[in-house]
Structure formats: structure tokens, C-alpha cells
């Protein structure tokens, strides 16, 4: 686009480690919230300053630098999302049959996806996106993405600063001719971290170790940085909070559709590869073909 619209937990010492088939997947040492001293007066001042700033909706549309004439001089990011995996059904009683799935947000561009959040509300931040230049340096552009301080429950470590509307799960009917029909169900899942969890595509431009740690858990921070390096993924296992679509009462062939950045709030080199699909037959018995 040329412009943008304006499961299992192991406790080791004092740290919580979530295992996915024996590998760390959710909580990292950086995810654990240490003692926090409330700076209420500082926070209140920051909120008053934020309230005095012009609303984001009044800003002029921002051109996508990754699609302009200078794009070749930028190490633009590109996010993709892997097909739904590790699917299973959780029966939560009448009218609640939850089809759960693991999601894998992958950073596959020339440079990292990096957002810098600045507080503009009690549990919200507006963001700027950093895009690095070929040969060194960076540019900073205003982003439509926002951060929300999101509580995912005590089992998964509490609350974290996450990117609002980073991904969306839909279930689409598959027509007899194999074409995709209308969306019939949607997941409540909206907010995700951006972090280096697992190096899923090693290369010369992919850092060998994590550059972006786990999501920040300090509710009093005025700024946070979230990101995912080239070749790394942010993976959430199927049992995680809201990793499901309610499929109660459905029968037939459907496509479990995952989309990263569905609102196109982030600047990327390619906006046409943000969706993945996995066929499922319902009622679900483990078969991912129709």
C-alpha cells in the first residue's frame, strides 16, 4: 500500500518456564516481573502530557517507506505467520467446543520488525516503527499500531505489554469447488508480543542469539521496545490464552486462517504474504485435510 489508514509449566528457582515438547516457549527469564516501585506522580504527569498531544487520527497519512523509491536503501521487515499447527479440541461445556492451535509469527524481511512504544494512556502506548538503513543508521516513522498492557492470567505469567491487533484467527467455510467462503467464526485473540523466542530460519543476516527479549511486565514504564529479528519467530502454543476458535455446532470442511497484522498497521516490504491456511474437517478428529 502507498499510504496507511489514520502445556506445561516447570518452576526452576524463582523462574517460570513453559515447555513445548520439552523446549522453552513462553516465559523467558526476561518475561519474569521483578519488584516494581510505583512512580504514580511520574506516571500521572506522563498521562497529562500524552492527553495534551494531538490525536493520532488527526495525523496525515504516512507513506510506506518500504514501498517507496528509497525502499532499496532500507532493511525493511516482513512478517509472515505459519499455518495453524498442533490442533486439538477442548470441550468446555454446552456451546463451547474450542479448536486450539499453535501460532508462529515469523520475521522474514531484510531487517527486524521493531516498535518503540510511548505511553498515552493508563494501559496503552502509541508506537513508532524503526527501520534500519543499508550500511547503518535508521529511520523512525509513526505507526498506527498500539500497545496494550494485557493480562493473560496467572498461569501464563500475568500481564505484559503486547501489540494490539497483531494477529487474527478466522474460520472460513470451504465451498464444494474448493474456494473459500465467508468467515463463520473468529477467535478472541488480538494481542501479541514481538520478541525473539525461537530461531526458525538461521542465515547470515539472522542473529545467532536473542536481540529482543521477552515482553515487558512493568505497568509503570513510560516506554518499551518490542521486536523480532530476521529469522526468528514469536511462537504461542495451542494451550495459551485465547489460542482458539469456538467450533461448536459446525460440520463440514473449513479453513483455519491465521493473519498477521490484519489491519496493516505496520510497515512491511510485502503486505500480500500475511495469511496462512490449514484445512480442517469438523467435528474435529485430528484430520487436517478435507
DRENDO-1510 file (C-alpha; in Angstrom, 1 decimal, always signed):
<recs>
REC; n; res; u; v; w
REC; 1; UNK; +0.0; +0.0; +0.0 .
REC; 2; UNK; +1.2; +3.5; -0.7 .
REC; 3; UNK; -0.3; +5.0; +2.4 .
REC; 4; UNK; -1.7; +3.9; +5.7 .
REC; 5; UNK; -5.0; +4.3; +7.3 .
REC; 6; UNK; -5.1; +7.0; +10.2 .
REC; 7; UNK; +1.4; -27.3; +28.2 .
REC; 8; UNK; +3.1; -27.4; +30.9 .
REC; 9; UNK; +4.9; -25.2; +33.4 .
REC; 10; UNK; +8.1; -26.0; +35.2 .
REC; 11; UNK; +9.3; -23.9; +38.2 .
REC; 12; UNK; +13.1; -23.6; +38.4 .
REC; 13; UNK; +14.1; -21.5; +41.4 .
REC; 14; UNK; +12.1; -18.3; +41.1 .
REC; 15; UNK; +11.6; -18.5; +37.4 .
REC; 16; UNK; +8.6; -19.9; +35.5 .
REC; 17; UNK; +9.5; -21.8; +32.3 .
REC; 18; UNK; +6.8; -23.1; +30.0 .
REC; 19; UNK; +7.7; -26.2; +27.9 .
REC; 20; UNK; +6.5; -27.0; +24.4 .
REC; 21; UNK; +7.5; -30.6; +23.8 .
REC; 22; UNK; +10.5; -30.1; +26.1 .
REC; 23; UNK; +11.6; -26.7; +24.8 .
REC; 24; UNK; +11.1; -23.3; +26.4 .
REC; 25; UNK; +8.3; -21.5; +24.5 .
REC; 26; UNK; +6.5; -18.8; +26.5 .
REC; 27; UNK; +8.1; -17.5; +29.7 .
REC; 28; UNK; +11.8; -16.5; +29.4 .
REC; 29; UNK; +13.9; -15.0; +32.2 .
REC; 30; UNK; +13.2; -11.6; +30.7 .
REC; 31; UNK; +9.5; -12.2; +31.0 .
REC; 32; UNK; +9.5; -12.5; +34.8 .
REC; 33; UNK; +8.5; -9.3; +36.5 .
REC; 34; UNK; +10.8; -8.3; +39.3 .
REC; 35; UNK; +10.0; -5.9; +42.1 .
REC; 36; UNK; +8.3; -2.7; +40.8 .
REC; 37; UNK; +8.2; +0.6; +42.6 .
REC; 38; UNK; +5.2; +2.5; +41.6 .
REC; 39; UNK; +6.0; +6.0; +40.4 .
REC; 40; UNK; +2.4; +7.3; +40.4 .
REC; 41; UNK; +3.3; +11.0; +40.3 .
REC; 42; UNK; +5.6; +10.5; +37.3 .
REC; 43; UNK; +3.0; +8.3; +35.6 .
REC; 44; UNK; +0.3; +10.9; +36.1 .
REC; 45; UNK; +2.5; +13.6; +34.6 .
REC; 46; UNK; +3.2; +11.5; +31.6 .
REC; 47; UNK; -0.5; +10.8; +31.1 .
REC; 48; UNK; -1.3; +14.5; +31.3 .
REC; 49; UNK; +1.4; +15.3; +28.6 .
REC; 50; UNK; +0.0; +12.5; +26.4 .
REC; 51; UNK; -3.5; +13.8; +26.7 .
REC; 52; UNK; -2.4; +17.2; +25.5 .
REC; 53; UNK; -0.9; +15.8; +22.3 .
REC; 54; UNK; -2.9; +15.8; +19.1 .
REC; 55; UNK; -4.9; +12.6; +18.5 .
REC; 56; UNK; -3.3; +10.0; +16.2 .
REC; 57; UNK; -6.5; +10.1; +14.0 .
REC; 58; UNK; -5.8; +13.7; +13.1 .
REC; 59; UNK; -2.3; +13.0; +11.7 .
REC; 60; UNK; -1.8; +12.9; +8.0 .
REC; 61; UNK; -1.4; +9.5; +6.3 .
REC; 62; UNK; +2.1; +8.2; +6.4 .
REC; 63; UNK; +3.6; +6.8; +3.2 .
REC; 64; UNK; +5.0; +3.3; +3.5 .
REC; 65; UNK; +8.8; +3.8; +3.2 .
REC; 66; UNK; +9.2; +0.1; +2.3 .
REC; 67; UNK; +7.2; +0.6; -0.9 .
REC; 68; UNK; +8.6; +3.9; -2.0 .
REC; 69; UNK; +11.6; +4.9; -4.2 .
REC; 70; UNK; +14.0; +4.7; -1.2 .
REC; 71; UNK; +13.0; +1.2; -0.2 .
REC; 72; UNK; +16.1; -0.4; -1.7 .
REC; 73; UNK; +18.2; +1.6; +0.8 .
REC; 74; UNK; +16.2; +0.2; +3.8 .
REC; 75; UNK; +16.3; -3.1; +5.6 .
REC; 76; UNK; +12.6; -3.4; +5.7 .
REC; 77; UNK; +10.8; -6.1; +7.8 .
REC; 78; UNK; +8.4; -8.6; +6.5 .
REC; 79; UNK; +6.2; -10.6; +8.9 .
REC; 80; UNK; +4.5; -13.9; +8.0 .
REC; 81; UNK; +2.6; -16.4; +10.0 .
REC; 82; UNK; +2.9; -20.2; +9.8 .
REC; 83; UNK; -0.1; -22.4; +9.3 .
REC; 84; UNK; -2.1; -23.4; +12.4 .
REC; 85; UNK; -0.4; -26.4; +14.0 .
REC; 86; UNK; -0.7; -28.8; +16.9 .
REC; 87; UNK; -4.5; -28.6; +16.7 .
REC; 88; UNK; -6.8; -30.2; +19.3 .
REC; 89; UNK; -10.3; -29.8; +20.7 .
REC; 90; UNK; -11.1; -28.7; +24.2 .
REC; 91; UNK; -14.7; -29.3; +25.3 .
REC; 92; UNK; -15.7; -26.5; +27.7 .
REC; 93; UNK; -19.3; -27.4; +28.1 .
REC; 94; UNK; -22.5; -26.7; +26.1 .
REC; 95; UNK; -21.9; -24.3; +23.2 .
REC; 96; UNK; -18.1; -24.2; +23.8 .
REC; 97; UNK; -16.0; -26.6; +21.7 .
REC; 98; UNK; -12.7; -24.8; +21.4 .
REC; 99; UNK; -10.4; -25.8; +18.5 .
REC; 100; UNK; -7.0; -24.8; +19.7 .
REC; 101; UNK; -3.9; -24.2; +17.6 .
REC; 102; UNK; -0.3; -23.1; +17.9 .
REC; 103; UNK; +0.7; -19.8; +16.1 .
REC; 104; UNK; +4.1; -18.9; +14.7 .
REC; 105; UNK; +4.7; -15.2; +13.7 .
REC; 106; UNK; +7.9; -15.2; +11.6 .
REC; 107; UNK; +10.2; -12.4; +10.8 .
REC; 108; UNK; +11.4; -12.9; +7.2 .
REC; 109; UNK; +12.4; -9.5; +5.9 .
REC; 110; UNK; +15.8; -7.9; +5.3 .
REC; 111; UNK; +15.6; -6.2; +8.7 .
REC; 112; UNK; +13.8; -6.7; +12.0 .
REC; 113; UNK; +10.3; -5.6; +12.9 .
REC; 114; UNK; +10.9; -3.1; +15.8 .
REC; 115; UNK; +8.3; -0.9; +17.6 .
REC; 116; UNK; +9.0; +1.7; +20.2 .
REC; 117; UNK; +6.0; +2.4; +22.5 .
REC; 118; UNK; +5.4; +5.6; +24.4 .
REC; 119; UNK; +2.7; +5.8; +27.0 .
REC; 120; UNK; -0.5; +7.7; +26.0 .
REC; 121; UNK; -2.9; +6.1; +28.5 .
REC; 122; UNK; -3.2; +4.1; +31.7 .
REC; 123; UNK; -2.6; +0.8; +29.9 .
REC; 124; UNK; -1.9; +1.9; +26.4 .
REC; 125; UNK; +1.0; +3.2; +24.3 .
REC; 126; UNK; +1.3; +4.7; +20.8 .
REC; 127; UNK; +4.2; +3.5; +18.7 .
REC; 128; UNK; +6.9; +4.5; +16.3 .
REC; 129; UNK; +8.5; +1.9; +14.0 .
REC; 130; UNK; +12.2; +1.8; +13.5 .
REC; 131; UNK; +13.5; +0.7; +10.1 .
REC; 132; UNK; +17.3; +0.3; +9.6 .
REC; 133; UNK; +19.2; +1.5; +6.7 .
REC; 134; UNK; +21.6; -0.4; +4.4 .
REC; 135; UNK; +25.1; +0.4; +5.6 .
REC; 136; UNK; +24.0; +1.8; +9.0 .
REC; 137; UNK; +21.6; +4.2; +10.6 .
REC; 138; UNK; +17.8; +4.1; +10.8 .
REC; 139; UNK; +14.6; +6.0; +10.2 .
REC; 140; UNK; +11.7; +6.3; +12.6 .
REC; 141; UNK; +8.1; +6.5; +11.3 .
REC; 142; UNK; +4.8; +7.0; +13.1 .
REC; 143; UNK; +2.9; +3.7; +13.3 .
REC; 144; UNK; -0.8; +3.0; +13.6 .
REC; 145; UNK; +0.0; +0.1; +15.9 .
REC; 146; UNK; -0.7; +0.5; +19.6 .
REC; 147; UNK; +0.5; -1.4; +22.7 .
REC; 148; UNK; -1.9; -2.7; +25.4 .
REC; 149; UNK; -0.9; -3.9; +28.9 .
REC; 150; UNK; -2.6; -7.3; +28.6 .
REC; 151; UNK; -3.4; -9.7; +31.4 .
REC; 152; UNK; -3.2; -13.4; +30.2 .
REC; 153; UNK; -3.8; -14.9; +33.6 .
REC; 154; UNK; -1.6; -16.1; +36.4 .
REC; 155; UNK; -0.9; -19.5; +34.8 .
REC; 156; UNK; +0.9; -17.7; +31.9 .
REC; 157; UNK; +2.8; -15.2; +34.0 .
REC; 158; UNK; +0.3; -12.3; +34.4 .
REC; 159; UNK; +0.3; -9.1; +32.4 .
REC; 160; UNK; +2.6; -8.0; +29.5 .
REC; 161; UNK; +2.9; -5.1; +27.1 .
REC; 162; UNK; +1.7; -6.5; +23.8 .
REC; 163; UNK; +0.9; -5.3; +20.3 .
REC; 164; UNK; -2.8; -4.8; +19.8 .
REC; 165; UNK; -4.3; -6.5; +16.8 .
REC; 166; UNK; -1.0; -8.0; +15.7 .
REC; 167; UNK; -2.8; -11.2; +14.5 .
REC; 168; UNK; -6.3; -12.6; +13.9 .
REC; 169; UNK; -7.7; -16.1; +13.6 .
REC; 170; UNK; -10.7; -16.9; +11.4 .
REC; 171; UNK; -12.6; -20.0; +10.3 .
REC; 172; UNK; -13.8; -19.9; +6.8 .
REC; 173; UNK; -16.2; -22.3; +5.1 .
REC; 174; UNK; -14.8; -24.3; +2.1 .
REC; 175; UNK; -17.2; -24.5; -0.8 .
REC; 176; UNK; -17.7; -27.7; -2.8 .
REC; 177; UNK; -15.5; -26.4; -5.6 .
REC; 178; UNK; -12.6; -25.8; -3.1 .
REC; 179; UNK; -13.0; -22.0; -3.0 .
REC; 180; UNK; -13.1; -20.2; +0.3 .
REC; 181; UNK; -16.4; -18.9; +1.6 .
REC; 182; UNK; -17.4; -16.4; +4.3 .
REC; 183; UNK; -15.9; -16.2; +7.7 .
REC; 184; UNK; -18.1; -18.2; +10.1 .
REC; 185; UNK; -16.2; -17.9; +13.4 .
REC; 186; UNK; -13.4; -15.6; +14.8 .
REC; 187; UNK; -11.0; -16.0; +17.7 .
REC; 188; UNK; -11.0; -13.5; +20.5 .
REC; 189; UNK; -7.2; -13.4; +20.2 .
REC; 190; UNK; -5.8; -10.0; +19.3 .
REC; 191; UNK; -2.7; -9.0; +21.3 .
REC; 192; UNK; +0.7; -10.5; +20.9 .
REC; 193; UNK; +4.3; -9.7; +21.9 .
REC; 194; UNK; +7.0; -9.2; +19.4 .
REC; 195; UNK; +10.1; -11.0; +20.6 .
REC; 196; UNK; +12.9; -13.4; +19.7 .
REC; 197; UNK; +11.6; -16.7; +21.0 .
REC; 198; UNK; +13.0; -19.3; +18.6 .
REC; 199; UNK; +15.4; -19.0; +15.7 .
REC; 200; UNK; +13.4; -20.8; +13.0 .
REC; 201; UNK; +15.3; -19.7; +9.8 .
REC; 202; UNK; +19.1; -19.3; +10.5 .
REC; 203; UNK; +21.0; -17.3; +8.0 .
REC; 204; UNK; +23.9; -14.9; +7.7 .
REC; 205; UNK; +21.6; -11.9; +8.4 .
REC; 206; UNK; +19.9; -13.7; +11.3 .
REC; 207; UNK; +21.4; -13.0; +14.8 .
REC; 208; UNK; +22.6; -16.2; +16.5 .
REC; 209; UNK; +21.3; -15.1; +19.8 .
REC; 210; UNK; +18.2; -13.2; +21.0 .
REC; 211; UNK; +18.3; -9.5; +20.5 .
REC; 212; UNK; +14.7; -8.7; +21.5 .
REC; 213; UNK; +13.9; -10.3; +24.9 .
REC; 214; UNK; +10.6; -11.3; +26.4 .
REC; 215; UNK; +7.7; -8.9; +26.8 .
REC; 216; UNK; +8.0; -6.2; +29.4 .
REC; 217; UNK; +5.8; -6.7; +32.5 .
REC; 218; UNK; +6.3; -3.3; +34.2 .
REC; 219; UNK; +3.0; -1.4; +34.2 .
REC; 220; UNK; +4.7; +1.8; +35.1 .
REC; 221; UNK; +7.1; +2.0; +32.2 .
REC; 222; UNK; +6.7; +5.1; +30.0 .
REC; 223; UNK; +8.5; +3.5; +27.0 .
REC; 224; UNK; +9.1; -0.1; +25.8 .
REC; 225; UNK; +10.7; -1.6; +22.8 .
REC; 226; UNK; +9.3; -4.8; +21.1 .
REC; 227; UNK; +10.7; -6.5; +18.1 .
REC; 228; UNK; +11.5; -9.8; +16.3 .
REC; 229; UNK; +14.8; -10.3; +14.5 .
REC; 230; UNK; +15.3; -11.6; +11.0 .
REC; 231; UNK; +15.0; -15.4; +11.0 .
REC; 232; UNK; +13.3; -15.5; +14.5 .
REC; 233; UNK; +9.8; -16.4; +15.5 .
REC; 234; UNK; +7.4; -15.5; +18.3 .
REC; 235; UNK; +5.5; -18.7; +18.9 .
REC; 236; UNK; +2.5; -19.3; +21.1 .
REC; 237; UNK; +1.4; -22.9; +21.9 .
REC; 238; UNK; -2.1; -24.1; +21.5 .
REC; 239; UNK; -3.0; -24.2; +25.2 .
REC; 240; UNK; -2.1; -20.5; +25.6 .
REC; 241; UNK; -4.7; -17.9; +26.5 .
REC; 242; UNK; -7.3; -17.4; +23.6 .
REC; 243; UNK; -5.4; -19.6; +21.1 .
REC; 244; UNK; -8.8; -21.0; +19.9 .
REC; 245; UNK; -11.9; -20.7; +17.7 .
REC; 246; UNK; -15.2; -21.9; +19.0 .
REC; 247; UNK; -16.4; -24.6; +16.6 .
REC; 248; UNK; -19.5; -25.8; +18.4 .
REC; 249; UNK; -22.3; -26.9; +16.1 .
REC; 250; UNK; -20.1; -26.8; +12.9 .
REC; 251; UNK; -19.8; -29.6; +10.5 .
REC; 252; UNK; -18.0; -29.9; +7.2 .
REC; 253; UNK; -14.8; -28.6; +5.6 .
REC; 254; UNK; -13.3; -25.3; +6.9 .
REC; 255; UNK; -10.1; -23.3; +6.6 .
REC; 256; UNK; -8.4; -22.3; +9.8 .
REC; 257; UNK; -7.0; -18.9; +8.7 .
REC; 258; UNK; -4.3; -17.0; +10.6 .
REC; 259; UNK; -3.3; -13.4; +9.6 .
REC; 260; UNK; -0.5; -11.3; +11.0 .
REC; 261; UNK; -1.0; -7.5; +11.0 .
REC; 262; UNK; -4.6; -7.8; +9.7 .
REC; 263; UNK; -5.2; -4.0; +10.0 .
REC; 264; UNK; -1.9; -3.2; +8.1 .
REC; 265; UNK; -0.8; -1.0; +11.0 .
REC; 266; UNK; +2.9; -2.0; +10.4 .
REC; 267; UNK; +5.2; -1.1; +7.6 .
REC; 268; UNK; +6.5; -4.1; +5.7 .
REC; 269; UNK; +8.1; -4.9; +2.3 .
REC; 270; UNK; +5.3; -7.3; +1.4 .
REC; 271; UNK; +1.7; -7.0; +2.6 .
REC; 272; UNK; +0.5; -9.9; +0.5 .
REC; 273; UNK; +2.0; -12.8; +2.4 .
REC; 274; UNK; +0.5; -12.2; +5.8 .
REC; 275; UNK; -2.1; -15.0; +5.8 .
REC; 276; UNK; -1.8; -18.8; +6.2 .
REC; 277; UNK; -4.4; -21.5; +6.0 .
REC; 278; UNK; -4.9; -25.0; +7.3 .
REC; 279; UNK; -7.9; -27.2; +6.2 .
REC; 280; UNK; -9.8; -28.9; +9.0 .
REC; 281; UNK; -12.7; -31.3; +9.0 .
REC; 282; UNK; -15.4; -30.7; +11.6 .
REC; 283; UNK; -16.3; -32.1; +14.0 .
REC; 284; UNK; -12.5; -32.3; +14.6 .
REC; 285; UNK; -10.9; -35.7; +14.9 .
REC; 286; UNK; -7.3; -34.8; +14.2 .
REC; 287; UNK; -7.7; -34.7; +10.4 .
REC; 288; UNK; -6.3; -31.5; +8.8 .
REC; 289; UNK; -7.5; -32.3; +5.3 .
REC; 290; UNK; -11.0; -32.4; +3.8 .
</recs>
